[in-house]
Amino acid sequence: MSTPFPPSSRYAHVPVLTRTLADGTVVRYLARRMLPPAERFQPLEMVRLDGTERPDTLAADAYGDPLLWWRIVDASGEADPRDLTGTEGRLVLIPLPLEITDDGRA
């Protein structure tokens, strides 16, 4: 089954699965999305935070698209995007897209 997400979405390559309930209802859901291992990320740049940034503003500055915030959060290893920013002086990796560093395999 094809994905309902655009190519730039963090869910673009996550399979859509189905399950049929006892009453015959078919339920569609996403397979679990596994975060790439940290060693796959190559730096585009490192940014020292001033404490006022958000993941979407970092993505807008780095990639020209605020919707790519998930790339930065994935590279940071944070489970919650809100934990990435808000700390003055934190050094954050802005990664190259995995499609570039992994020969097209995100």
N, C-alpha and C positions, 0 to 999 in steps of 0.2 A: 504494500500500500504506500502511496507517495505521501510525502510530508506536506502539511498545509502551511509551512513556514517559508519565508523568503530566504534566499541563499545567505544573506548576512545575519540571519538569526542564529543564536546559540543552539537552537533546536533543529536547524536545517538538516542535519545528518542523523538525527535520532529517529529510529524506526517508530512508526505508528503501529501498535498492536491491537488485536481485537480479542474479546472474550465474549462467549455466548452464555448468558445466564440461564438458569433452570427454566424460566418462563419464555425463553427464546429471544429475549432482548439482547441485541448485540451492542456491546460497550467498546468504544474506541479509547485508547489511552497511549501515552508515550512511554517507550521503554526508558529505563533509568539512564540518565546522562552522566557519564563518568568524566571527571575532570582529567585533562591530560597531565601526565607527570611533569613536575617542575623543570626537569632537564630538557624538555622539548622546547621551552620558550627561549627565544633569542632576543636580546634587547634591541629595540629601536632607539630608546633613550631611557634615562633615569630622571625622575622628577622629584625634587625635594618639595614637600607640601608646606603651604603656609597655614593650613588648618581650615581654610574656607572652601576648598575644592570639593567637588562631588565626582563620583565615577563618570557620570555622563558629561561633565564639563572637561574632565581629563581626556575622554574619548573624542570629544568635539575638537579639542586643541590638537590632539595627536593624529587623528584619522580623518578629521573633517566630518564625522558622523557621530552624534551623541548616542545613537542606538548600539554602537559597538562597545559600550562600557563593559560588557561581560568579558571581553578579551583581557582587559586589565585586571578585573577581579579574578578571573581564572588564573592568571599568571601570579597573582599575589598569594594564592592559596587560601584566601578568606572564604568562609562558607556564606557569610552574610555581606552583601555589598556595602551596607552601612558601616561595617567595621574597617573598610579600606581607607576612608578619608576621615578628616576631622582632627587628626593629630598633627600639630605643627612640628616640622622637622623630619617627619617620616620620609624615607626614601622609597619611591614606588617605581617598579619596573613597568615601562610601557613596552609591550612585546611587539615584535614583528608578527603579522598574521601567520598562523601555522601553515596556511596554504603556501606561503612563501618559503618558510624554513623546512617544510616537510615535502617538498616537491609536489604540492597540490593536495596532499592528504591532510585535511583538517582534523 
